[in-house]
Amino acid sequence: MAMPTRRLPLTALRTFEAAARRLSFKDAADELCVSATTVSNQIRQLERDWRVQLFVRKTRAVVLTDAGRSLAMTLARAFADIRSEIDAHVETQTKRVAVAVGPIFGSRWLIPRLHRFRTQHPKIELTLQHGPRITGIETMPTSVAIDWGQGGWAGLDARWLFTIVYAPMVAPSLLKRLGGLENPADLARYPVIHQQDRGEWMAWLRLAGEEGLKFGEETIVTDSNMVAQAALEGQGVALGVFPFMQAEIDAGRLVRPFDIDLNPERAYHLLTRPNARETPEIRAFCDWIEAEALGCN
């Protein structure tokens, strides 16, 4: 007599997939419209039933174990395949594509171009959402994302889009008030804005021959869009990301005082889940954004 097939705990697996993707029980609970306690209980039940630890619980975070990471990758592929299969057979007048992007890429590169996509594909509805830093398929929140890195996104199809450069930028009002920003050493007299990681500024100073220069006044801003806004308001010299800030230079709202560009090793990539491009609307978006990116190279 054949042994009965053990039923899969599909609800708990869906809960685990959300928690693994977000690396947060609370965020998974918000996504699934349940309590964080429910998420925690369902995952603990999986661990008890399968006698394997899926997460390492820390004070304010959870981290996947090797077993949890393997299960997360399998579930991400399975749910993506299910979504693609349903989309292929359900006829709707409007097709939807969810895209995860970072704030500066979304606001200063993608949004200004979206009217062209809508003109070419009026029946495709885009949903843009904040994209976390993606390390692999288990942290991929959507079928399509744009992320910045050197490659190596495990389990994902990654295609290079374009590179960026860093260069100092300053508002004309601040330049007029303080004056004398003729060489990089003059930055010691200026207020400087940087993100929490000073690495890019330090690398630019080395390139400019001013390694070891100390800024007289510093403001730390962790969001790249807020850095740009602070520079526009004349709060200090910021390290601009180009081509994203080129429109502000062209309009005269900001000035690039030095012809010294820092070329980082990382670049922007288009990330998709396995087989995602087989869905017509996803393929249309990917083809469109790759064509748009050609103009940046």
N, C-alpha and C positions, 0 to 999 in steps of 0.2 A: 504494500500500500504506500502510495507516494506521501511524503511528508508535506504538510500544509506550508505554503509560503508565508513567511513572517511579514505582517503588514508594516509598511514603511510609515514612520511618524511624520507625515508630510507637513503638518502645521509646525512641528518643532524644527524640522529641517529648514522651512522657510524663515523661521525666527533666527535660527543659527546663521543662515546665509546673510541676513540683514546685519546681524551683530558682527559677523566676521568682516563684512564689507566696510562697515563704519567704525569698527574697533571701539564700539561703545554700546553698552546695553541700553543706556538712556536714549541715544539717538535711534537705535533700532526700535525701541518702544514707541517713540514719536512717529516713526515711519509707519509702523504697523497698527497704530492707534490702540495700544495696550499699555499696561503698566510696566515699568522696569522690573518689578518683582516677577511678573509673568514671564518676561524674557529670561531672567535669571533662572527661574524654576524649570522652564522648558529645557534650557541648555544643561542644567544639572541632571535632569532626568535622562537626557541623551547620554551624558557621561556615565551615569550609573548603569544604564541598560547595556551600553557597549563596553563598559569597563576601560574607558580611555579618557584622558584629560584633553579637552579641546582648547581651553583658555588657561592662561596664567593670570590670576586676578591680582592686580596691584591696587594701591590706595586710590588712585584716581584714573586708572586706565586698565584695559585688558589687552593681553597680547596672545596671539595664536601660538599654540604649540605646533610641532611638526605635523602631528596627526590632524590638528585643526586646520592648518594651512592646506593640507592635501584635500581634506573634505571640502573646504571652502572653494578651492579651484574646481573640483568636480561639480559641485552644486551650481557655481556661477555659469559653467558651460551648459549644464542641463537646463537651468531656467532660461538662459539666453536662447537655447535651441527651441524650447517650448514657446517662448514669446515670438520667435521668428516664424515658427510653424503656424501659430494662430493668426499672426498678421498676414501670412500668405493666403489664408483661406477665408478670412473674414473681410468681406467687401465693405468698405466705408468710403464716404465721399472725400473725407479728409484723412490723410496719413500724417502720423506724428513721429518726430525724431527728437529724442532728448539728448542734449549735448552738454557735457561738463567742461567748463572753462575757468581759468583763473581770472581775477578781477581786472587786471590791466589789459590782458589779451582781449577779454570780452568787451570792455568798454571802449578801448582806444583802437582796436583793430577790427574786431568782428562786427560790432554794432554798426559802425559807419558803412559797412558793405552789405548789410542784410537786405536792403531794398533791392539789390541786384538779384539776390537769391529768390526773394518773393516774386519778382517779375518773371524769372525763369521757371519757378516751381510754385504757382499759386495754390496748389492743392496739398502742399506739404506744410504742416504746422510745426515750427521749431519751438522747443522748450529749452531755454538756456538756464543752467543752474550752476551754482558755485562748485568748482572742482577742487577736491583735496589734492595734495601731492600724491601721485599714484606710484605704487611700487610694483604692482603686478595685478593679475586679474582679480585677486581677492579684494583689492581696494578700488576697483573700477566701479563707479556708481551708476553708469549708464552704458549703453552699447557703443557710444562715441564720446571721445574726450580729446582735448588738446592739452598737452602737458609739456613741461620744459625739462630737458635732461639730456643724458648722453646715450640713451638707449638701454636695452636690457630689461624691458618690462615683461616679466615672466607671464607667459600664457596669452599675450596680446600681440596683435599685428600693429607694428609701429612704423610709420612712414614719415620721413623727414619733411618738414615744411619750409622753414627758413631759420637763419641765424639772426642774432641781434648784436648790437654794440652798446657799450656804456660810454657816456661822455658827460662831463659837468654841464649843468644848465642853471641859469640864474635869471631872475626877473629884471627887466630894464630899470625898474624903480629902485631896487637894491643896488644895482650897479652904479646908478647915478648918485645914490646917497653915500656909498662907501668909496667908490672909485678905485682906480689903481689895480684892477684885476688883469694885469698884463702878462703874468707868468704864473705857473703853478705855486710858487712859493708865497704868492700873495694870498692864497687860501687861508693862511694862518691868521689873517685879519678878519676873515669873513665867518659868519655863522654857517654851519654845515648841517645838512639834514641827511641822515642815513637810516637804513633799515637796521633791524637788530643785529644782523650779521655784518660786521665791518669789512668783510673779506674783499668785496668789490672795490671799495674805496682804497683799501691798502694796496690792492693789485694795480689800480689806476695810478696811485702815487709812485709806485715802483717804476711803472712804465714812463712816467713823466720825469723821472730822475729826482724825485723828492721823497724817497723812502725815509720814514722816520719823522716826517713833518707832523707837528701837533696842531690840531685845530683848536682855536681859542674858545669856541662855543659850539656845542653839538646838541642836536635834538634827535631823539630816536623815534621813528615812526615805523610801525611794523607792516602797514598795508601800503602796497606800491601806488595805488591810486591816491592815497592821502599824501604820500611823498610828493607826487606831482602837483597836487593842489597846494601844498605848503610852499613849493617853489613858485608857483604862479602868484601866490599872495605875497611874495617877497620876504618869506620867513628865513630864507637861507639858500645856499648853493646845494643842489641835489645832483646825484648821479642819475642822469636820465637814461631811459631805455629807448633805443632807436631801432626801428622806425616808429615806434608807438608815439613818441613825442614830437615828431617832425612837423606835424600840423601847427603846433604851438610856436615852433621856431619860424616857420614860413609866415605866420600871421604876426610875428613880432612881439608876441606875448612873453616869449622867453628868448634868451640868447645863449649860444654855445661859445664861451669865451676862448676855448682852446681847441686846436685842431689835433687832438690826441684821442684816439678811440681805443677802448679796451675790448678785445674780442674774446668772450668767454668760450670755454670748450663745449658748454651745453647749447642746445638749440631747441626750437619748438618742433614737436612731433604730433602727428595725427594718430590717435590710438583707437583701435576698434576691437571688439570681442571677436573670437574665432567665428568665421562664416557670417558675420554681421553684414558684410557688403553684398551678400546674396539677397538681402531685402532691398527692393527697388528704391524706396525713399532714402534709405541709408546710403546706398551707392550713389544716388543723385547728390546728396549733401557732400559726401566725401570727394566726388569728382569736382564739384563746384569749389570747395575750399582749397583743393590742391591747385586748381587753375588760378584762383585768386592769389595764392601764395607765390606763384611764379613771378608776379610783379615785384616781390620783395627781394628777389635773388639777383 
